[in-house]
Amino acid sequence: MRTLTIEPLSKEAFAPFGDVIETDGSDHFMINNGSTMRFHKLATVETAQPEDNAIISIFRADAQDMPLTVCMLERHPLGSQAFIPLLGNPFLIVVAPVGDEPVSGLVRAFVTNGRQGINYHRGVWHHPVLTIEKRDDFLVVDHHFRLRRWHRCFAADF
């Protein structure tokens, strides 16, 4: 019988086996008009075909001023995008159905209970992440690809 020694988890020690998903020491850049820090591509989701992969990132989002005027929706035409709250805080979701551009009368808003994550289907129009807390972290699974943005403002009462 062999006794295992428990080691502290680090990116270097775990590299032969997989990826450590953490923000400490990870590259990042600002997105969503400066309200979100993206810790980009912390891990790659492997699939049967090497060209068919997704990435795992952490978004650190700052709250927007409320009431919010929605001036942009975006969509990912080539794949879905999932947001999983890491700190257990509720967050807001603004969406519109798939189409060439969003229809204002079909835009909907939701609030999570803090334990719910969401996965936007391919092509669904959505607002970038909207945290209720001053700052919040989200695990994001997506494919890093081109977005299509929509710029038509309308007031949203939150």
N, C-alpha and C positions, 0 to 999 in steps of 0.2 A: 504494500500500500504506500503510495506516494503522498506526501503532505505538500499542498500548494502554498506558496507564499503570496499573499495578496499585495499587489503593487498599486501605487497611486496611478490613476488613469491620466495619460498624457497623449498628445497627438503623436509624438515621436514613438513612444512605446507601443501604441496601438496601430500604427501605420501598416504593419504587415497583415493586419486582420480587417481593417476598415477605417472609418472616419469618426473622429470625436466631433460632435456637433456642439460648439460653444462659441461665444463671442470673444472671450479673452484671447488676445493675440491674433485675431482674425482680421483680414482686410475688409474694408467697408467703404461705402460711398453714399452720398446723399441722393435721395429720389423724392418724388411727389412734391415738387416745389419747395424742397428743403425741410419738409415736416417729418421725414422718415429716413433713418440710417439703415442701409441695406448691408448686412453681413453676407456677402454674396458667395454662393456656391460652396457652402460648408461641407457638402457631401454630394455625390452623384448617385442617383437611383439607377442601378444597372438593370438592363432588360436583355432579352435574348439577342437582339441586334445592337451592336455598339453605337450605331448612329441614332438609335431610339432611346435617348436617356432624358431624365429629368434631373433637376437639381434641388437641393435643400438649402434654404437660406434662413436667416433670422432677420426680421424687420423690427427695428426699435423706433416706434412711432410717437410723435408728440401730438397732443390734442390740438384741434382747430378751434378757433373762436366760434361760439354759438350765440345767436342762431347762425346757421351756416348757409351761405349762398353757394349752391352747387354750380360750378363753372366748367367742370370737366368730367366726362366719363371716359373710360378706356375699355378696350376689349383685347383679348388674346385670340386671334383667329386660328392659331395652330395647336392650341392645347388648353387644358384646364389650369386652374391656379387655386391652391388650397391655403387657407389661413387657419392656424390652430393657436389659440391664446395660450401663452406659457405661464402667465401670472394669475389666471383665474378671474380676470376682469371682463365684464360685459363690454362689447364694442358695437358700433353702428355699421350697417350695411345699406348701401344705396345701389339698386340694380335696375336694369331695363332689359327687355327681351332681345334676343338675337335679331339682327337686321342690319341693313346698310348704314343706318344711323339710328340713335335712340329716339323714341317717340316720347315727348315730354309727358303726355297723359298716361303713359304706361309705366313711368318710373315709380318704383316702390322703395320703401325704407323699412328696415328691420333692426331689432336690437337682440343680441344674444344674451344668454344667462351667465356667461363667463366660463362655462364648461363646454360650450358648443363651438366646434370649428366649422368652417364652411369650405366648399369646393365650388368655385365658379366653373360652369360648363364652358367648353370651347365656344368663343364668339359672344358670350354674354357681356353686355355693357355693365360696367361697375365703376364706382368711385374708388380711388385709392384708399387704402386702409384708414379707418376713422376710429381712433381710440377715444374713449370717454375720459379715461384717466389722463393726468398730466403727461405721463410717459408710459408706454406699454410695449411688451415684446411679443412677437408672433413667430411661430415656426411656419415657413412658407415652402411649399413644394410646387415647383413649376418648371417650365422649360424657358430658358432665357431667350426670348425672341422679340421680334418687332411688335410694337403696340400700335393700335389705331386710336387716337384721342379725338374727343368731340368737345368743342368749345362753344357752348351756348348756355348762358347763365339762367338760373331760375331759383327763386327763394325756396328754401326747405326749412320748415320749422321743427327744430329738435329741442 
